[in-house]
Amino acid sequence: MSKSCADCAFFEDHKTNSETVAAADDAGLCRFNPPVSQPEASSHGLWPVVKTDDWCGHFEEE
């Protein structure tokens, strides 16, 4: 097994945080850390977008 985002328990197969933004076919959301907040209080936080072959030190098997 490779230790990449696609094989991680925290990887979500959504392509982007918004339906109005296009993303690469091999993209998904990292759900390990909380969403990154935005500069305006009325804005929603965004999950980091990662590629399926990315990796980090938080990998956990599904």
mmCIF file of the N, C-alpha and C atoms, coordinates in Angstrom:
data_MODEL
# 
_entry.id   MODEL 
# 
loop_
_atom_site.group_PDB 
_atom_site.id 
_atom_site.type_symbol 
_atom_site.label_atom_id 
_atom_site.label_alt_id 
_atom_site.label_comp_id 
_atom_site.label_asym_id 
_atom_site.label_entity_id 
_atom_site.label_seq_id 
_atom_site.pdbx_PDB_ins_code 
_atom_site.Cartn_x 
_atom_site.Cartn_y 
_atom_site.Cartn_z 
_atom_site.occupancy 
_atom_site.B_iso_or_equiv 
_atom_site.pdbx_formal_charge 
_atom_site.auth_seq_id 
_atom_site.auth_comp_id 
_atom_site.auth_asym_id 
_atom_site.auth_atom_id 
_atom_site.pdbx_PDB_model_num 
ATOM 1   N N  . MET A 1 1  ? 0.832   -1.175 0.000   1.00 0.00 ? 1  MET A N  1 
ATOM 2   C CA . MET A 1 1  ? 0.000   0.000  0.000   1.00 0.00 ? 1  MET A CA 1 
ATOM 3   C C  . MET A 1 1  ? 0.883   1.247  0.000   1.00 0.00 ? 1  MET A C  1 
ATOM 4   N N  . SER A 1 2  ? 0.509   2.212  -0.821  1.00 0.00 ? 2  SER A N  1 
ATOM 5   C CA . SER A 1 2  ? 1.241   3.474  -0.807  1.00 0.00 ? 2  SER A CA 1 
ATOM 6   C C  . SER A 1 2  ? 0.659   4.372  0.276   1.00 0.00 ? 2  SER A C  1 
ATOM 7   N N  . LYS A 1 3  ? 1.483   5.190  0.850   1.00 0.00 ? 3  LYS A N  1 
ATOM 8   C CA . LYS A 1 3  ? 1.015   6.124  1.873   1.00 0.00 ? 3  LYS A CA 1 
ATOM 9   C C  . LYS A 1 3  ? 0.743   7.468  1.213   1.00 0.00 ? 3  LYS A C  1 
ATOM 10  N N  . SER A 1 4  ? -0.319  7.527  0.416   1.00 0.00 ? 4  SER A N  1 
ATOM 11  C CA . SER A 1 4  ? -0.694  8.754  -0.270  1.00 0.00 ? 4  SER A CA 1 
ATOM 12  C C  . SER A 1 4  ? -2.074  9.198  0.200   1.00 0.00 ? 4  SER A C  1 
ATOM 13  N N  . CYS A 1 5  ? -2.439  10.413 -0.128  1.00 0.00 ? 5  CYS A N  1 
ATOM 14  C CA . CYS A 1 5  ? -3.721  10.972 0.313   1.00 0.00 ? 5  CYS A CA 1 
ATOM 15  C C  . CYS A 1 5  ? -4.903  10.092 -0.101  1.00 0.00 ? 5  CYS A C  1 
ATOM 16  N N  . ALA A 1 6  ? -4.865  9.514  -1.289  1.00 0.00 ? 6  ALA A N  1 
ATOM 17  C CA . ALA A 1 6  ? -5.985  8.699  -1.773  1.00 0.00 ? 6  ALA A CA 1 
ATOM 18  C C  . ALA A 1 6  ? -6.240  7.487  -0.882  1.00 0.00 ? 6  ALA A C  1 
ATOM 19  N N  . ASP A 1 7  ? -5.222  7.025  -0.157  1.00 0.00 ? 7  ASP A N  1 
ATOM 20  C CA . ASP A 1 7  ? -5.343  5.847  0.697   1.00 0.00 ? 7  ASP A CA 1 
ATOM 21  C C  . ASP A 1 7  ? -5.469  6.201  2.185   1.00 0.00 ? 7  ASP A C  1 
ATOM 22  N N  . CYS A 1 8  ? -5.664  7.467  2.481   1.00 0.00 ? 8  CYS A N  1 
ATOM 23  C CA . CYS A 1 8  ? -5.696  7.936  3.863   1.00 0.00 ? 8  CYS A CA 1 
ATOM 24  C C  . CYS A 1 8  ? -7.135  8.018  4.390   1.00 0.00 ? 8  CYS A C  1 
ATOM 25  N N  . ALA A 1 9  ? -7.301  7.726  5.671   1.00 0.00 ? 9  ALA A N  1 
ATOM 26  C CA . ALA A 1 9  ? -8.616  7.789  6.314   1.00 0.00 ? 9  ALA A CA 1 
ATOM 27  C C  . ALA A 1 9  ? -9.182  9.213  6.330   1.00 0.00 ? 9  ALA A C  1 
ATOM 28  N N  . PHE A 1 10 ? -8.332  10.222 6.216   1.00 0.00 ? 10 PHE A N  1 
ATOM 29  C CA . PHE A 1 10 ? -8.786  11.608 6.295   1.00 0.00 ? 10 PHE A CA 1 
ATOM 30  C C  . PHE A 1 10 ? -9.028  12.247 4.929   1.00 0.00 ? 10 PHE A C  1 
ATOM 31  N N  . PHE A 1 11 ? -8.869  11.480 3.848   1.00 0.00 ? 11 PHE A N  1 
ATOM 32  C CA . PHE A 1 11 ? -9.077  11.996 2.487   1.00 0.00 ? 11 PHE A CA 1 
ATOM 33  C C  . PHE A 1 11 ? -10.551 11.884 2.122   1.00 0.00 ? 11 PHE A C  1 
ATOM 34  N N  . GLU A 1 12 ? -11.130 12.979 1.640   1.00 0.00 ? 12 GLU A N  1 
ATOM 35  C CA . GLU A 1 12 ? -12.514 12.960 1.170   1.00 0.00 ? 12 GLU A CA 1 
ATOM 36  C C  . GLU A 1 12 ? -12.516 13.218 -0.325  1.00 0.00 ? 12 GLU A C  1 
ATOM 37  N N  . ASP A 1 13 ? -13.261 12.425 -1.032  1.00 0.00 ? 13 ASP A N  1 
ATOM 38  C CA . ASP A 1 13 ? -13.238 12.417 -2.492  1.00 0.00 ? 13 ASP A CA 1 
ATOM 39  C C  . ASP A 1 13 ? -13.997 13.574 -3.144  1.00 0.00 ? 13 ASP A C  1 
ATOM 40  N N  . HIS A 1 14 ? -14.312 14.622 -2.399  1.00 0.00 ? 14 HIS A N  1 
ATOM 41  C CA . HIS A 1 14 ? -14.914 15.801 -3.029  1.00 0.00 ? 14 HIS A CA 1 
ATOM 42  C C  . HIS A 1 14 ? -13.815 16.514 -3.797  1.00 0.00 ? 14 HIS A C  1 
ATOM 43  N N  . LYS A 1 15 ? -14.165 17.090 -4.918  1.00 0.00 ? 15 LYS A N  1 
ATOM 44  C CA . LYS A 1 15 ? -13.152 17.733 -5.757  1.00 0.00 ? 15 LYS A CA 1 
ATOM 45  C C  . LYS A 1 15 ? -12.761 19.118 -5.257  1.00 0.00 ? 15 LYS A C  1 
ATOM 46  N N  . THR A 1 16 ? -13.720 19.868 -4.690  1.00 0.00 ? 16 THR A N  1 
ATOM 47  C CA . THR A 1 16 ? -13.434 21.225 -4.217  1.00 0.00 ? 16 THR A CA 1 
ATOM 48  C C  . THR A 1 16 ? -14.311 21.548 -3.024  1.00 0.00 ? 16 THR A C  1 
ATOM 49  N N  . ASN A 1 17 ? -14.093 22.699 -2.443  1.00 0.00 ? 17 ASN A N  1 
ATOM 50  C CA . ASN A 1 17 ? -14.925 23.202 -1.362  1.00 0.00 ? 17 ASN A CA 1 
ATOM 51  C C  . ASN A 1 17 ? -16.207 23.840 -1.893  1.00 0.00 ? 17 ASN A C  1 
ATOM 52  N N  . SER A 1 18 ? -16.239 24.141 -3.184  1.00 0.00 ? 18 SER A N  1 
ATOM 53  C CA . SER A 1 18 ? -17.363 24.856 -3.784  1.00 0.00 ? 18 SER A CA 1 
ATOM 54  C C  . SER A 1 18 ? -17.720 24.234 -5.121  1.00 0.00 ? 18 SER A C  1 
ATOM 55  N N  . GLU A 1 19 ? -18.994 24.264 -5.465  1.00 0.00 ? 19 GLU A N  1 
ATOM 56  C CA . GLU A 1 19 ? -19.434 23.726 -6.761  1.00 0.00 ? 19 GLU A CA 1 
ATOM 57  C C  . GLU A 1 19 ? -19.093 24.660 -7.908  1.00 0.00 ? 19 GLU A C  1 
ATOM 58  N N  . THR A 1 20 ? -18.715 25.902 -7.609  1.00 0.00 ? 20 THR A N  1 
ATOM 59  C CA . THR A 1 20 ? -18.439 26.882 -8.656  1.00 0.00 ? 20 THR A CA 1 
ATOM 60  C C  . THR A 1 20 ? -16.973 26.906 -9.077  1.00 0.00 ? 20 THR A C  1 
ATOM 61  N N  . VAL A 1 21 ? -16.132 26.148 -8.388  1.00 0.00 ? 21 VAL A N  1 
ATOM 62  C CA . VAL A 1 21 ? -14.697 26.140 -8.674  1.00 0.00 ? 21 VAL A CA 1 
ATOM 63  C C  . VAL A 1 21 ? -14.314 24.802 -9.295  1.00 0.00 ? 21 VAL A C  1 
ATOM 64  N N  . ALA A 1 22 ? -13.612 24.859 -10.423 1.00 0.00 ? 22 ALA A N  1 
ATOM 65  C CA . ALA A 1 22 ? -13.151 23.633 -11.073 1.00 0.00 ? 22 ALA A CA 1 
ATOM 66  C C  . ALA A 1 22 ? -11.868 23.153 -10.404 1.00 0.00 ? 22 ALA A C  1 
ATOM 67  N N  . ALA A 1 23 ? -11.691 21.835 -10.329 1.00 0.00 ? 23 ALA A N  1 
ATOM 68  C CA . ALA A 1 23 ? -10.478 21.259 -9.743  1.00 0.00 ? 23 ALA A CA 1 
ATOM 69  C C  . ALA A 1 23 ? -10.011 20.091 -10.598 1.00 0.00 ? 23 ALA A C  1 
ATOM 70  N N  . ALA A 1 24 ? -8.789  19.684 -10.379 1.00 0.00 ? 24 ALA A N  1 
ATOM 71  C CA . ALA A 1 24 ? -8.231  18.550 -11.107 1.00 0.00 ? 24 ALA A CA 1 
ATOM 72  C C  . ALA A 1 24 ? -9.000  17.277 -10.779 1.00 0.00 ? 24 ALA A C  1 
ATOM 73  N N  . ASP A 1 25 ? -9.032  16.348 -11.712 1.00 0.00 ? 25 ASP A N  1 
ATOM 74  C CA . ASP A 1 25 ? -9.741  15.082 -11.500 1.00 0.00 ? 25 ASP A CA 1 
ATOM 75  C C  . ASP A 1 25 ? -9.149  14.272 -10.358 1.00 0.00 ? 25 ASP A C  1 
ATOM 76  N N  . ASP A 1 26 ? -7.879  14.480 -10.052 1.00 0.00 ? 26 ASP A N  1 
ATOM 77  C CA . ASP A 1 26 ? -7.235  13.705 -8.990  1.00 0.00 ? 26 ASP A CA 1 
ATOM 78  C C  . ASP A 1 26 ? -7.150  14.487 -7.677  1.00 0.00 ? 26 ASP A C  1 
ATOM 79  N N  . ALA A 1 27 ? -8.110  15.405 -7.455  1.00 0.00 ? 27 ALA A N  1 
ATOM 80  C CA . ALA A 1 27 ? -8.113  16.227 -6.248  1.00 0.00 ? 27 ALA A CA 1 
ATOM 81  C C  . ALA A 1 27 ? -9.116  15.710 -5.228  1.00 0.00 ? 27 ALA A C  1 
ATOM 82  N N  . GLY A 1 28 ? -8.918  16.087 -3.989  1.00 0.00 ? 28 GLY A N  1 
ATOM 83  C CA . GLY A 1 28 ? -9.842  15.773 -2.910  1.00 0.00 ? 28 GLY A CA 1 
ATOM 84  C C  . GLY A 1 28 ? -9.584  16.708 -1.750  1.00 0.00 ? 28 GLY A C  1 
ATOM 85  N N  . LEU A 1 29 ? -10.324 16.508 -0.651  1.00 0.00 ? 29 LEU A N  1 
ATOM 86  C CA . LEU A 1 29 ? -10.180 17.365 0.514   1.00 0.00 ? 29 LEU A CA 1 
ATOM 87  C C  . LEU A 1 29 ? -9.507  16.614 1.656   1.00 0.00 ? 29 LEU A C  1 
ATOM 88  N N  . CYS A 1 30 ? -8.580  17.269 2.332   1.00 0.00 ? 30 CYS A N  1 
ATOM 89  C CA . CYS A 1 30 ? -7.926  16.699 3.510   1.00 0.00 ? 30 CYS A CA 1 
ATOM 90  C C  . CYS A 1 30 ? -8.745  17.086 4.735   1.00 0.00 ? 30 CYS A C  1 
ATOM 91  N N  . ARG A 1 31 ? -9.214  16.090 5.480   1.00 0.00 ? 31 ARG A N  1 
ATOM 92  C CA . ARG A 1 31 ? -10.049 16.342 6.653   1.00 0.00 ? 31 ARG A CA 1 
ATOM 93  C C  . ARG A 1 31 ? -9.293  16.100 7.961   1.00 0.00 ? 31 ARG A C  1 
ATOM 94  N N  . PHE A 1 32 ? -7.967  16.085 7.924   1.00 0.00 ? 32 PHE A N  1 
ATOM 95  C CA . PHE A 1 32 ? -7.202  15.864 9.162   1.00 0.00 ? 32 PHE A CA 1 
ATOM 96  C C  . PHE A 1 32 ? -7.310  17.062 10.101  1.00 0.00 ? 32 PHE A C  1 
ATOM 97  N N  . ASN A 1 33 ? -7.028  18.241 9.582   1.00 0.00 ? 33 ASN A N  1 
ATOM 98  C CA . ASN A 1 33 ? -7.084  19.470 10.369  1.00 0.00 ? 33 ASN A CA 1 
ATOM 99  C C  . ASN A 1 33 ? -8.400  20.198 10.127  1.00 0.00 ? 33 ASN A C  1 
ATOM 100 N N  . PRO A 1 34 ? -8.777  21.126 10.996  1.00 0.00 ? 34 PRO A N  1 
ATOM 101 C CA . PRO A 1 34 ? -10.002 21.889 10.761  1.00 0.00 ? 34 PRO A CA 1 
ATOM 102 C C  . PRO A 1 34 ? -9.855  22.782 9.536   1.00 0.00 ? 34 PRO A C  1 
ATOM 103 N N  . PRO A 1 35 ? -10.982 23.237 8.990   1.00 0.00 ? 35 PRO A N  1 
ATOM 104 C CA . PRO A 1 35 ? -10.906 24.120 7.825   1.00 0.00 ? 35 PRO A CA 1 
ATOM 105 C C  . PRO A 1 35 ? -10.120 25.390 8.139   1.00 0.00 ? 35 PRO A C  1 
ATOM 106 N N  . VAL A 1 36 ? -9.499  25.937 7.116   1.00 0.00 ? 36 VAL A N  1 
ATOM 107 C CA . VAL A 1 36 ? -8.765  27.190 7.235   1.00 0.00 ? 36 VAL A CA 1 
ATOM 108 C C  . VAL A 1 36 ? -9.785  28.319 7.229   1.00 0.00 ? 36 VAL A C  1 
ATOM 109 N N  . SER A 1 37 ? -9.705  29.214 8.192   1.00 0.00 ? 37 SER A N  1 
ATOM 110 C CA . SER A 1 37 ? -10.673 30.313 8.252   1.00 0.00 ? 37 SER A CA 1 
ATOM 111 C C  . SER A 1 37 ? -10.360 31.361 7.192   1.00 0.00 ? 37 SER A C  1 
ATOM 112 N N  . GLN A 1 38 ? -11.353 32.138 6.898   1.00 0.00 ? 38 GLN A N  1 
ATOM 113 C CA . GLN A 1 38 ? -11.250 33.180 5.887   1.00 0.00 ? 38 GLN A CA 1 
ATOM 114 C C  . GLN A 1 38 ? -11.129 34.545 6.552   1.00 0.00 ? 38 GLN A C  1 
ATOM 115 N N  . PRO A 1 39 ? -10.664 35.560 5.817   1.00 0.00 ? 39 PRO A N  1 
ATOM 116 C CA . PRO A 1 39 ? -10.430 36.880 6.417   1.00 0.00 ? 39 PRO A CA 1 
ATOM 117 C C  . PRO A 1 39 ? -11.700 37.571 6.925   1.00 0.00 ? 39 PRO A C  1 
ATOM 118 N N  . GLU A 1 40 ? -12.846 37.272 6.316   1.00 0.00 ? 40 GLU A N  1 
ATOM 119 C CA . GLU A 1 40 ? -14.084 37.909 6.739   1.00 0.00 ? 40 GLU A CA 1 
ATOM 120 C C  . GLU A 1 40 ? -14.882 36.962 7.623   1.00 0.00 ? 40 GLU A C  1 
ATOM 121 N N  . ALA A 1 41 ? -15.478 37.483 8.674   1.00 0.00 ? 41 ALA A N  1 
ATOM 122 C CA . ALA A 1 41 ? -16.222 36.651 9.617   1.00 0.00 ? 41 ALA A CA 1 
ATOM 123 C C  . ALA A 1 41 ? -17.406 35.941 8.964   1.00 0.00 ? 41 ALA A C  1 
ATOM 124 N N  . SER A 1 42 ? -17.960 36.507 7.915   1.00 0.00 ? 42 SER A N  1 
ATOM 125 C CA . SER A 1 42 ? -19.127 35.912 7.265   1.00 0.00 ? 42 SER A CA 1 
ATOM 126 C C  . SER A 1 42 ? -18.748 34.809 6.270   1.00 0.00 ? 42 SER A C  1 
ATOM 127 N N  . SER A 1 43 ? -17.469 34.646 5.988   1.00 0.00 ? 43 SER A N  1 
ATOM 128 C CA . SER A 1 43 ? -17.004 33.631 5.037   1.00 0.00 ? 43 SER A CA 1 
ATOM 129 C C  . SER A 1 43 ? -16.896 32.271 5.720   1.00 0.00 ? 43 SER A C  1 
ATOM 130 N N  . HIS A 1 44 ? -17.094 31.222 4.955   1.00 0.00 ? 44 HIS A N  1 
ATOM 131 C CA . HIS A 1 44 ? -16.948 29.865 5.467   1.00 0.00 ? 44 HIS A CA 1 
ATOM 132 C C  . HIS A 1 44 ? -15.481 29.453 5.432   1.00 0.00 ? 44 HIS A C  1 
ATOM 133 N N  . GLY A 1 45 ? -15.115 28.545 6.300   1.00 0.00 ? 45 GLY A N  1 
ATOM 134 C CA . GLY A 1 45 ? -13.768 27.983 6.270   1.00 0.00 ? 45 GLY A CA 1 
ATOM 135 C C  . GLY A 1 45 ? -13.631 27.021 5.100   1.00 0.00 ? 45 GLY A C  1 
ATOM 136 N N  . LEU A 1 46 ? -12.419 26.783 4.653   1.00 0.00 ? 46 LEU A N  1 
ATOM 137 C CA . LEU A 1 46 ? -12.162 25.901 3.515   1.00 0.00 ? 46 LEU A CA 1 
ATOM 138 C C  . LEU A 1 46 ? -11.235 24.773 3.928   1.00 0.00 ? 46 LEU A C  1 
ATOM 139 N N  . TRP A 1 47 ? -11.542 23.553 3.498   1.00 0.00 ? 47 TRP A N  1 
ATOM 140 C CA . TRP A 1 47 ? -10.678 22.402 3.732   1.00 0.00 ? 47 TRP A CA 1 
ATOM 141 C C  . TRP A 1 47 ? -9.531  22.452 2.726   1.00 0.00 ? 47 TRP A C  1 
ATOM 142 N N  . PRO A 1 48 ? -8.336  22.030 3.105   1.00 0.00 ? 48 PRO A N  1 
ATOM 143 C CA . PRO A 1 48 ? -7.227  21.994 2.149   1.00 0.00 ? 48 PRO A CA 1 
ATOM 144 C C  . PRO A 1 48 ? -7.527  21.030 0.995   1.00 0.00 ? 48 PRO A C  1 
ATOM 145 N N  . VAL A 1 49 ? -7.290  21.487 -0.226  1.00 0.00 ? 49 VAL A N  1 
ATOM 146 C CA . VAL A 1 49 ? -7.447  20.636 -1.412  1.00 0.00 ? 49 VAL A CA 1 
ATOM 147 C C  . VAL A 1 49 ? -6.101  19.973 -1.676  1.00 0.00 ? 49 VAL A C  1 
ATOM 148 N N  . VAL A 1 50 ? -6.116  18.641 -1.824  1.00 0.00 ? 50 VAL A N  1 
ATOM 149 C CA . VAL A 1 50 ? -4.890  17.880 -2.068  1.00 0.00 ? 50 VAL A CA 1 
ATOM 150 C C  . VAL A 1 50 ? -5.084  16.982 -3.275  1.00 0.00 ? 50 VAL A C  1 
ATOM 151 N N  . LYS A 1 51 ? -3.987  16.555 -3.869  1.00 0.00 ? 51 LYS A N  1 
ATOM 152 C CA . LYS A 1 51 ? -4.047  15.588 -4.957  1.00 0.00 ? 51 LYS A CA 1 
ATOM 153 C C  . LYS A 1 51 ? -3.984  14.180 -4.366  1.00 0.00 ? 51 LYS A C  1 
ATOM 154 N N  . THR A 1 52 ? -4.503  13.223 -5.093  1.00 0.00 ? 52 THR A N  1 
ATOM 155 C CA . THR A 1 52 ? -4.545  11.847 -4.605  1.00 0.00 ? 52 THR A CA 1 
ATOM 156 C C  . THR A 1 52 ? -3.159  11.286 -4.333  1.00 0.00 ? 52 THR A C  1 
ATOM 157 N N  . ASP A 1 53 ? -2.130  11.757 -5.050  1.00 0.00 ? 53 ASP A N  1 
ATOM 158 C CA . ASP A 1 53 ? -0.785  11.224 -4.848  1.00 0.00 ? 53 ASP A CA 1 
ATOM 159 C C  . ASP A 1 53 ? 0.059   12.086 -3.903  1.00 0.00 ? 53 ASP A C  1 
ATOM 160 N N  . ASP A 1 54 ? -0.561  13.105 -3.268  1.00 0.00 ? 54 ASP A N  1 
ATOM 161 C CA . ASP A 1 54 ? 0.137   13.871 -2.235  1.00 0.00 ? 54 ASP A CA 1 
ATOM 162 C C  . ASP A 1 54 ? 0.279   13.009 -0.988  1.00 0.00 ? 54 ASP A C  1 
ATOM 163 N N  . TRP A 1 55 ? 1.039   13.479 -0.014  1.00 0.00 ? 55 TRP A N  1 
ATOM 164 C CA . TRP A 1 55 ? 1.205   12.743 1.237   1.00 0.00 ? 55 TRP A CA 1 
ATOM 165 C C  . TRP A 1 55 ? 1.616   13.729 2.325   1.00 0.00 ? 55 TRP A C  1 
ATOM 166 N N  . CYS A 1 56 ? 1.474   13.303 3.585   1.00 0.00 ? 56 CYS A N  1 
ATOM 167 C CA . CYS A 1 56 ? 1.952   14.100 4.706   1.00 0.00 ? 56 CYS A CA 1 
ATOM 168 C C  . CYS A 1 56 ? 2.265   13.168 5.868   1.00 0.00 ? 56 CYS A C  1 
ATOM 169 N N  . GLY A 1 57 ? 2.641   13.701 6.992   1.00 0.00 ? 57 GLY A N  1 
ATOM 170 C CA . GLY A 1 57 ? 3.014   12.883 8.148   1.00 0.00 ? 57 GLY A CA 1 
ATOM 171 C C  . GLY A 1 57 ? 1.834   12.405 8.982   1.00 0.00 ? 57 GLY A C  1 
ATOM 172 N N  . HIS A 1 58 ? 0.617   12.735 8.589   1.00 0.00 ? 58 HIS A N  1 
ATOM 173 C CA . HIS A 1 58 ? -0.571  12.348 9.357   1.00 0.00 ? 58 HIS A CA 1 
ATOM 174 C C  . HIS A 1 58 ? -1.277  11.125 8.768   1.00 0.00 ? 58 HIS A C  1 
ATOM 175 N N  . PHE A 1 59 ? -0.670  10.439 7.826   1.00 0.00 ? 59 PHE A N  1 
ATOM 176 C CA . PHE A 1 59 ? -1.321  9.328  7.133   1.00 0.00 ? 59 PHE A CA 1 
ATOM 177 C C  . PHE A 1 59 ? -1.831  8.268  8.112   1.00 0.00 ? 59 PHE A C  1 
ATOM 178 N N  . GLU A 1 60 ? -3.081  7.845  7.919   1.00 0.00 ? 60 GLU A N  1 
ATOM 179 C CA . GLU A 1 60 ? -3.643  6.704  8.630   1.00 0.00 ? 60 GLU A CA 1 
ATOM 180 C C  . GLU A 1 60 ? -4.415  5.877  7.616   1.00 0.00 ? 60 GLU A C  1 
ATOM 181 N N  . GLU A 1 61 ? -4.192  4.568  7.630   1.00 0.00 ? 61 GLU A N  1 
ATOM 182 C CA . GLU A 1 61 ? -4.889  3.694  6.682   1.00 0.00 ? 61 GLU A CA 1 
ATOM 183 C C  . GLU A 1 61 ? -6.392  3.784  6.889   1.00 0.00 ? 61 GLU A C  1 
ATOM 184 N N  . GLU A 1 62 ? -7.132  3.624  5.781   1.00 0.00 ? 62 GLU A N  1 
ATOM 185 C CA . GLU A 1 62 ? -8.598  3.663  5.846   1.00 0.00 ? 62 GLU A CA 1 
ATOM 186 C C  . GLU A 1 62 ? -9.128  2.515  6.658   1.00 0.00 ? 62 GLU A C  1 
# 
